[in-house]
Amino acid sequence: MEHKHLDQLRSVADIQPRSLSREERLQRWIDLLERDPKRSLNSLGEIEYKPPAERALIREDNSPLTVAYEDPILRADGLAGDRLGDAMRYFALSDGQAHYALCSCLSGRTMDASTCAQRLRNATGNVAWESAVGAWALAALAVSLPGLVYLLG
């Protein structure tokens, strides 16, 4: 079998990478934030008070949106910019999800990247597999504990 670099294949075939799913996009953003968990990021100022057209244009230097837009994979997949509207469209975030994860009224003017990552997880239901397994294990223990106490006690 002959192996060729992707650039060589593009010259003889129309190769298009598949688009990321919403979950993959969100998980990539979360992973990018968690690479430098103590990085101080600027939150977006009181986005809930802005009219929708103005809200879409909001941006801050060194914000969680900056982290996403700096990633070449997310940009190549379709992230158009580092404005709130670009991120809401690309990541399919509702107003409430964007507000919870990014707004200054919940986090102050700055937040750690790890805090933003956790808020994105909470807001979107994009929970890491390990956390979900741990939650199910705790739930199973809580349900079975009274029965075990009854049987052994």
N, CA and C atoms as a LAMMPS dump frame, in Angstrom:
ITEM: TIMESTEP
0
ITEM: NUMBER OF ATOMS
459
ITEM: BOX BOUNDS ff ff ff
-5.0000000000000000e+02 5.0000000000000000e+02
-5.0000000000000000e+02 5.0000000000000000e+02
-5.0000000000000000e+02 5.0000000000000000e+02
ITEM: ATOMS id mol type element x y z
1 1 1 N 0.844 -1.171 0
2 1 2 C 0 0 0
3 1 3 C 0.895 1.241 0
4 2 1 N 0.565 2.199 -0.837
5 2 2 C 1.34 3.419 -0.933
6 2 3 C 0.732 4.488 -0.026
7 3 1 N 1.555 5.139 0.773
8 3 2 C 1.107 6.196 1.669
9 3 3 C 1.51 7.544 1.097
10 4 1 N 0.551 8.495 1.121
11 4 2 C 0.819 9.845 0.639
12 4 3 C 0.344 10.838 1.683
13 5 1 N 0.982 12.007 1.689
14 5 2 C 0.563 13.088 2.571
15 5 3 C -0.777 13.645 2.07
16 6 1 N -1.52 14.225 2.989
17 6 2 C -2.823 14.79 2.652
18 6 3 C -2.709 15.84 1.547
19 7 1 N -1.658 16.644 1.576
20 7 2 C -1.472 17.653 0.529
21 7 3 C -1.319 17.021 -0.851
22 8 1 N -0.635 15.89 -0.92
23 8 2 C -0.476 15.194 -2.197
24 8 3 C -1.816 14.636 -2.674
25 9 1 N -2.612 14.122 -1.748
26 9 2 C -3.917 13.57 -2.119
27 9 3 C -4.866 14.654 -2.611
28 10 1 N -4.767 15.841 -2.008
29 10 2 C -5.649 16.937 -2.427
30 10 3 C -5.4 17.334 -3.879
31 11 1 N -4.207 17.119 -4.362
32 11 2 C -3.908 17.493 -5.746
33 11 3 C -4.562 16.545 -6.751
34 12 1 N -4.936 15.342 -6.313
35 12 2 C -5.557 14.386 -7.233
36 12 3 C -6.995 14.029 -6.856
37 13 1 N -7.44 14.468 -5.693
38 13 2 C -8.803 14.139 -5.261
39 13 3 C -9.378 15.297 -4.468
40 14 1 N -10.689 15.399 -4.458
41 14 2 C -11.379 16.42 -3.683
42 14 3 C -11.641 15.847 -2.286
43 15 1 N -10.754 16.171 -1.362
44 15 2 C -10.849 15.629 -0.001
45 15 3 C -11.361 16.721 0.92
46 16 1 N -12.479 16.472 1.562
47 16 2 C -13.064 17.412 2.507
48 16 3 C -13.175 16.743 3.866
49 17 1 N -12.576 17.342 4.885
50 17 2 C -12.745 16.757 6.211
51 17 3 C -14.198 16.888 6.648
52 18 1 N -14.658 15.934 7.456
53 18 2 C -16.037 16.014 7.911
54 18 3 C -16.178 17.122 8.939
55 19 1 N -17.347 17.702 9.015
56 19 2 C -17.617 18.74 9.996
57 19 3 C -17.721 18.127 11.38
58 20 1 N -17.33 18.89 12.375
59 20 2 C -17.463 18.441 13.75
60 20 3 C -18.926 18.516 14.182
61 21 1 N -19.347 17.596 15.016
62 21 2 C -20.688 17.667 15.591
63 21 3 C -20.687 18.758 16.665
64 22 1 N -21.861 19.148 17.104
65 22 2 C -21.959 20.161 18.159
66 22 3 C -21.208 19.703 19.407
67 23 1 N -21.376 18.448 19.779
68 23 2 C -20.711 17.937 20.974
69 23 3 C -19.19 17.972 20.818
70 24 1 N -18.705 17.635 19.62
71 24 2 C -17.263 17.679 19.372
72 24 3 C -16.736 19.107 19.424
73 25 1 N -17.514 20.047 18.882
74 25 2 C -17.109 21.455 18.928
75 25 3 C -17.002 21.932 20.372
76 26 1 N -18.052 21.667 21.141
77 26 2 C -18.054 22.089 22.536
78 26 3 C -16.935 21.419 23.324
79 27 1 N -16.74 20.122 23.1
80 27 2 C -15.693 19.418 23.835
81 27 3 C -14.315 19.953 23.469
82 28 1 N -14.111 20.302 22.217
83 28 2 C -12.817 20.879 21.816
84 28 3 C -12.59 22.208 22.522
85 29 1 N -13.62 23.052 22.578
86 29 2 C -13.513 24.343 23.247
87 29 3 C -13.196 24.142 24.734
88 30 1 N -13.907 23.223 25.357
89 30 2 C -13.667 22.906 26.765
90 30 3 C -12.229 22.414 26.952
91 31 1 N -11.777 21.525 26.073
92 31 2 C -10.403 21.011 26.157
93 31 3 C -9.379 22.139 26.004
94 32 1 N -9.633 23.066 25.086
95 32 2 C -8.722 24.194 24.899
96 32 3 C -8.648 25.04 26.166
97 33 1 N -9.782 25.271 26.791
98 33 2 C -9.807 26.044 28.031
99 33 3 C -9.057 25.317 29.148
100 34 1 N -9.186 24.008 29.189
101 34 2 C -8.56 23.234 30.265
102 34 3 C -7.069 23.003 30.055
103 35 1 N -6.54 23.322 28.886
104 35 2 C -5.086 23.204 28.661
105 35 3 C -4.311 24.172 29.555
106 36 1 N -4.914 25.313 29.838
107 36 2 C -4.303 26.307 30.716
108 36 3 C -5.372 26.736 31.717
109 37 1 N -5.681 25.869 32.688
110 37 2 C -6.844 26.082 33.562
111 37 3 C -6.79 27.35 34.398
112 38 1 N -5.608 27.845 34.712
113 38 2 C -5.488 29.053 35.546
114 38 3 C -5.424 30.335 34.722
115 39 1 N -5.488 30.213 33.4
116 39 2 C -5.441 31.414 32.543
117 39 3 C -6.603 32.324 32.909
118 40 1 N -6.303 33.571 33.151
119 40 2 C -7.33 34.556 33.477
120 40 3 C -7.936 35.088 32.177
121 41 1 N -9.25 34.939 32.063
122 41 2 C -9.965 35.364 30.853
123 41 3 C -10.957 36.471 31.194
124 42 1 N -11.188 37.351 30.26
125 42 2 C -12.171 38.414 30.438
126 42 3 C -13.564 37.887 30.106
127 43 1 N -14.488 38.134 30.994
128 43 2 C -15.874 37.751 30.716
129 43 3 C -16.519 38.826 29.843
130 44 1 N -17.711 38.552 29.369
131 44 2 C -18.432 39.506 28.518
132 44 3 C -19.365 40.33 29.397
133 45 1 N -19.357 41.629 29.209
134 45 2 C -20.08 42.55 30.087
135 45 3 C -21.583 42.553 29.926
136 46 1 N -22.276 42.062 30.934
137 46 2 C -23.734 42.143 31.081
138 46 3 C -24.492 41.955 29.765
139 47 1 N -24.293 40.823 29.153
140 47 2 C -24.847 40.576 27.82
141 47 3 C -26.365 40.506 27.799
142 48 1 N -26.978 40.215 28.94
143 48 2 C -28.433 40.069 28.953
144 48 3 C -29.168 41.393 28.756
145 49 1 N -28.486 42.514 28.959
146 49 2 C -29.138 43.82 28.836
147 49 3 C -29.029 44.412 27.436
148 50 1 N -28.296 43.787 26.563
149 50 2 C -28.094 44.32 25.216
150 50 3 C -29.189 43.82 24.275
151 51 1 N -29.616 44.657 23.332
152 51 2 C -30.553 44.172 22.305
153 51 3 C -29.872 43.074 21.482
154 52 1 N -30.639 42.135 20.931
155 52 2 C -30.041 40.996 20.214
156 52 3 C -29.01 41.379 19.152
157 53 1 N -29.272 42.407 18.367
158 53 2 C -28.325 42.787 17.311
159 53 3 C -27.006 43.278 17.906
160 54 1 N -27.09 44.024 18.988
161 54 2 C -25.884 44.522 19.649
162 54 3 C -25.168 43.397 20.399
163 55 1 N -25.94 42.494 20.994
164 55 2 C -25.375 41.365 21.741
165 55 3 C -24.511 40.498 20.829
166 56 1 N -24.954 40.291 19.609
167 56 2 C -24.221 39.442 18.672
168 56 3 C -22.831 39.994 18.362
169 57 1 N -22.637 41.293 18.497
170 57 2 C -21.366 41.933 18.151
171 57 3 C -20.4 42.048 19.322
172 58 1 N -20.83 41.655 20.508
173 58 2 C -19.983 41.783 21.699
174 58 3 C -18.745 40.899 21.573
175 59 1 N -17.623 41.476 21.973
176 59 2 C -16.374 40.73 22.042
177 59 3 C -15.485 41.376 23.089
178 60 1 N -14.562 40.62 23.598
179 60 2 C -13.55 41.102 24.543
180 60 3 C -12.222 40.466 24.16
181 61 1 N -11.157 41.227 24.261
182 61 2 C -9.828 40.638 24.1
183 61 3 C -9.62 39.629 25.222
184 62 1 N -8.914 38.56 24.923
185 62 2 C -8.569 37.543 25.911
186 62 3 C -9.806 37.001 26.646
187 63 1 N -10.817 36.673 25.897
188 63 2 C -12.038 36.092 26.469
189 63 3 C -12.083 34.602 26.128
190 64 1 N -13.046 33.867 26.681
191 64 2 C -13.207 32.472 26.266
192 64 3 C -13.448 32.345 24.757
193 65 1 N -14.063 33.375 24.159
194 65 2 C -14.287 33.362 22.71
195 65 3 C -12.961 33.473 21.964
196 66 1 N -12.007 34.216 22.535
197 66 2 C -10.675 34.328 21.952
198 66 3 C -9.998 32.965 21.915
199 67 1 N -10.13 32.22 23.018
200 67 2 C -9.519 30.889 23.103
201 67 3 C -10.051 30.001 21.973
202 68 1 N -11.363 30.028 21.77
203 68 2 C -11.962 29.21 20.706
204 68 3 C -11.489 29.673 19.333
205 69 1 N -11.491 30.989 19.105
206 69 2 C -11.145 31.495 17.782
207 69 3 C -9.657 31.341 17.454
208 70 1 N -8.818 31.262 18.443
209 70 2 C -7.386 31.046 18.201
210 70 3 C -7.1 29.635 17.682
211 71 1 N -8.048 28.727 17.831
212 71 2 C -7.826 27.338 17.428
213 71 3 C -8.046 27.167 15.929
214 72 1 N -7.036 26.724 15.191
215 72 2 C -7.188 26.578 13.745
216 72 3 C -8.215 25.523 13.341
217 73 1 N -8.412 24.515 14.162
218 73 2 C -9.391 23.473 13.822
219 73 3 C -10.812 24.021 13.893
220 74 1 N -11.128 24.767 14.941
221 74 2 C -12.476 25.345 15.053
222 74 3 C -12.718 26.381 13.948
223 75 1 N -11.688 27.177 13.638
224 75 2 C -11.839 28.154 12.547
225 75 3 C -12.061 27.445 11.217
226 76 1 N -11.288 26.4 10.952
227 76 2 C -11.434 25.663 9.689
228 76 3 C -12.803 24.992 9.608
229 77 1 N -13.34 24.622 10.754
230 77 2 C -14.648 23.968 10.784
231 77 3 C -15.8 24.956 10.631
232 78 1 N -15.531 26.26 10.777
233 78 2 C -16.59 27.224 10.53
234 78 3 C -16.781 28.318 11.558
235 79 1 N -15.979 28.36 12.626
236 79 2 C -16.1 29.446 13.596
237 79 3 C -15.648 30.731 12.907
238 80 1 N -16.577 31.661 12.71
239 80 2 C -16.32 32.826 11.877
240 80 3 C -15.561 33.948 12.571
241 81 1 N -15.641 34.04 13.887
242 81 2 C -14.979 35.136 14.581
243 81 3 C -15.044 34.95 16.078
244 82 1 N -14.579 35.977 16.803
245 82 2 C -14.584 35.902 18.26
246 82 3 C -15.644 36.812 18.873
247 83 1 N -16.697 37.033 18.142
248 83 2 C -17.836 37.799 18.662
249 83 3 C -18.869 36.814 19.222
250 84 1 N -19.67 37.301 20.141
251 84 2 C -20.647 36.434 20.791
252 84 3 C -21.588 35.779 19.785
253 85 1 N -22.052 36.537 18.809
254 85 2 C -22.959 35.972 17.808
255 85 3 C -22.323 34.85 17.006
256 86 1 N -21.038 35.016 16.663
257 86 2 C -20.325 33.964 15.937
258 86 3 C -20.288 32.687 16.759
259 87 1 N -19.955 32.823 18.042
260 87 2 C -19.86 31.651 18.918
261 87 3 C -21.224 31.015 19.15
262 88 1 N -22.249 31.843 19.346
263 88 2 C -23.583 31.286 19.587
264 88 3 C -24.075 30.49 18.385
265 89 1 N -23.811 30.992 17.188
266 89 2 C -24.205 30.26 15.978
267 89 3 C -23.405 28.969 15.838
268 90 1 N -22.101 29.078 15.925
269 90 2 C -21.223 27.931 15.687
270 90 3 C -21.415 26.824 16.72
271 91 1 N -21.486 27.2 17.985
272 91 2 C -21.632 26.204 19.051
273 91 3 C -23.094 25.902 19.379
274 92 1 N -24.023 26.545 18.658
275 92 2 C -25.465 26.379 18.872
276 92 3 C -25.833 26.623 20.338
277 93 1 N -25.4 27.785 20.848
278 93 2 C -25.697 28.169 22.227
279 93 3 C -26.954 29.015 22.278
280 94 1 N -27.799 28.754 23.243
281 94 2 C -28.963 29.604 23.471
282 94 3 C -28.5 30.861 24.216
283 95 1 N -29.389 31.856 24.311
284 95 2 C -29.063 33.057 25.073
285 95 3 C -28.726 32.698 26.516
286 96 1 N -29.52 31.817 27.107
287 96 2 C -29.295 31.416 28.49
288 96 3 C -27.979 30.689 28.692
289 97 1 N -27.62 29.804 27.77
290 97 2 C -26.355 29.078 27.87
291 97 3 C -25.168 30.03 27.753
292 98 1 N -25.237 30.943 26.79
293 98 2 C -24.154 31.915 26.61
294 98 3 C -24.033 32.803 27.844
295 99 1 N -25.172 33.241 28.364
296 99 2 C -25.158 34.093 29.551
297 99 3 C -24.524 33.366 30.734
298 100 1 N -24.924 32.147 30.984
299 100 2 C -24.399 31.387 32.125
300 100 3 C -22.892 31.157 32.008
301 101 1 N -22.418 30.843 30.831
302 101 2 C -21.006 30.495 30.655
303 101 3 C -20.086 31.699 30.521
304 102 1 N -20.581 32.812 29.977
305 102 2 C -19.681 33.881 29.551
306 102 3 C -19.889 35.247 30.183
307 103 1 N -21.026 35.495 30.833
308 103 2 C -21.376 36.85 31.271
309 103 3 C -20.661 37.262 32.556
310 104 1 N -20.359 38.547 32.648
311 104 2 C -19.669 39.106 33.809
312 104 3 C -20.54 39.14 35.058
313 105 1 N -21.844 39.128 34.908
314 105 2 C -22.697 39.23 36.09
315 105 3 C -22.611 37.979 36.968
316 106 1 N -22.169 36.865 36.407
317 106 2 C -22.023 35.635 37.187
318 106 3 C -20.59 35.383 37.631
319 107 1 N -19.629 35.963 36.936
320 107 2 C -18.234 35.641 37.236
321 107 3 C -17.37 36.85 37.548
322 108 1 N -17.887 38.041 37.439
323 108 2 C -17.053 39.23 37.576
324 108 3 C -16.363 39.529 36.254
325 109 1 N -15.455 40.469 36.262
326 109 2 C -14.788 40.888 35.022
327 109 3 C -13.867 39.819 34.457
328 110 1 N -13.33 38.96 35.337
329 110 2 C -12.44 37.908 34.857
330 110 3 C -12.828 36.573 35.481
331 111 1 N -12.391 35.502 34.838
332 111 2 C -12.599 34.154 35.359
333 111 3 C -11.449 33.276 34.892
334 112 1 N -11.193 32.222 35.655
335 112 2 C -10.209 31.234 35.223
336 112 3 C -10.78 30.443 34.059
337 113 1 N -9.904 29.98 33.191
338 113 2 C -10.334 29.165 32.056
339 113 3 C -11.054 27.902 32.524
340 114 1 N -10.598 27.32 33.633
341 114 2 C -11.251 26.101 34.142
342 114 3 C -12.678 26.381 34.593
343 115 1 N -12.927 27.55 35.154
344 115 2 C -14.288 27.931 35.559
345 115 3 C -15.187 28.037 34.341
346 116 1 N -14.686 28.661 33.297
347 116 2 C -15.476 28.779 32.07
348 116 3 C -15.743 27.408 31.474
349 117 1 N -14.743 26.534 31.479
350 117 2 C -14.923 25.179 30.937
351 117 3 C -16.042 24.454 31.695
352 118 1 N -16.024 24.554 33.016
353 118 2 C -17.062 23.894 33.817
354 118 3 C -18.433 24.502 33.548
355 119 1 N -18.495 25.807 33.393
356 119 2 C -19.782 26.452 33.083
357 119 3 C -20.304 26.031 31.717
358 120 1 N -19.409 25.905 30.75
359 120 2 C -19.833 25.42 29.43
360 120 3 C -20.384 24.009 29.541
361 121 1 N -19.707 23.171 30.32
362 121 2 C -20.196 21.8 30.532
363 121 3 C -21.578 21.81 31.167
364 122 1 N -21.722 22.587 32.226
365 122 2 C -23.004 22.648 32.936
366 122 3 C -24.114 23.217 32.05
367 123 1 N -23.807 24.264 31.315
368 123 2 C -24.821 24.944 30.516
369 123 3 C -25.297 24.104 29.336
370 124 1 N -24.39 23.32 28.77
371 124 2 C -24.723 22.601 27.539
372 124 3 C -24.99 21.122 27.746
373 125 1 N -24.774 20.64 28.962
374 125 2 C -24.956 19.208 29.198
375 125 3 C -23.838 18.391 28.591
376 126 1 N -22.734 19.036 28.225
377 126 2 C -21.592 18.345 27.637
378 126 3 C -20.678 17.86 28.759
379 127 1 N -21.169 16.86 29.486
380 127 2 C -20.481 16.352 30.659
381 127 3 C -19.468 15.306 30.223
382 128 1 N -18.286 15.392 30.784
383 128 2 C -17.25 14.405 30.484
384 128 3 C -17.741 13.014 30.888
385 129 1 N -17.339 11.979 30.128
386 129 2 C -17.787 10.614 30.358
387 129 3 C -17.451 10.157 31.765
388 130 1 N -16.248 10.5 32.227
389 130 2 C -15.83 10.064 33.557
390 130 3 C -16.741 10.633 34.631
391 131 1 N -17.146 11.879 34.484
392 131 2 C -18.036 12.502 35.464
393 131 3 C -19.391 11.831 35.46
394 132 1 N -19.879 11.497 34.276
395 132 2 C -21.185 10.845 34.179
396 132 3 C -21.152 9.473 34.842
397 133 1 N -20.084 8.712 34.636
398 133 2 C -19.959 7.391 35.257
399 133 3 C -19.914 7.535 36.769
400 134 1 N -19.151 8.505 37.256
401 134 2 C -19.064 8.743 38.691
402 134 3 C -20.411 9.107 39.289
403 135 1 N -21.177 9.92 38.581
404 135 2 C -22.502 10.309 39.069
405 135 3 C -23.43 9.104 39.133
406 136 1 N -23.378 8.249 38.126
407 136 2 C -24.216 7.046 38.133
408 136 3 C -23.804 6.102 39.257
409 137 1 N -22.514 5.982 39.51
410 137 2 C -22.041 5.115 40.593
411 137 3 C -22.526 5.625 41.945
412 138 1 N -22.465 6.94 42.151
413 138 2 C -22.961 7.512 43.401
414 138 3 C -24.469 7.314 43.542
415 139 1 N -25.194 7.474 42.451
416 139 2 C -26.644 7.275 42.489
417 139 3 C -26.97 5.822 42.826
418 140 1 N -26.24 4.882 42.234
419 140 2 C -26.474 3.464 42.518
420 140 3 C -26.19 3.15 43.976
421 141 1 N -25.126 3.743 44.511
422 141 2 C -24.797 3.532 45.913
423 141 3 C -25.883 4.104 46.821
424 142 1 N -26.349 5.293 46.499
425 142 2 C -27.389 5.92 47.313
426 142 3 C -28.673 5.102 47.309
427 143 1 N -29.014 4.521 46.179
428 143 2 C -30.235 3.718 46.082
429 143 3 C -30.088 2.385 46.808
430 144 1 N -28.916 1.779 46.705
431 144 2 C -28.736 0.441 47.279
432 144 3 C -28.339 0.445 48.751
433 145 1 N -27.842 1.536 49.267
434 145 2 C -27.354 1.597 50.633
435 145 3 C -28.422 1.22 51.68
436 146 1 N -29.63 1.737 51.597
437 146 2 C -30.635 1.346 52.598
438 146 3 C -30.898 -0.166 52.595
439 147 1 N -30.903 -0.787 51.424
440 147 2 C -31.113 -2.23 51.34
441 147 3 C -29.983 -3.01 51.977
442 148 1 N -28.75 -2.542 51.733
443 148 2 C -27.591 -3.191 52.341
444 148 3 C -27.614 -3.054 53.858
445 149 1 N -27.964 -1.884 54.353
446 149 2 C -28.056 -1.669 55.795
447 149 3 C -29.111 -2.597 56.395
448 150 1 N -30.249 -2.74 55.71
449 150 2 C -31.328 -3.609 56.191
450 150 3 C -30.877 -5.068 56.232
451 151 1 N -30.194 -5.524 55.152
452 151 2 C -29.746 -6.908 55.075
453 151 3 C -28.634 -7.233 56.076
454 152 1 N -27.721 -6.306 56.275
455 152 2 C -26.576 -6.561 57.123
456 152 3 C -26.769 -6.098 58.566
457 153 1 N -27.769 -5.242 58.773
458 153 2 C -27.913 -4.622 60.082
459 153 3 C -28.802 -5.336 60.969
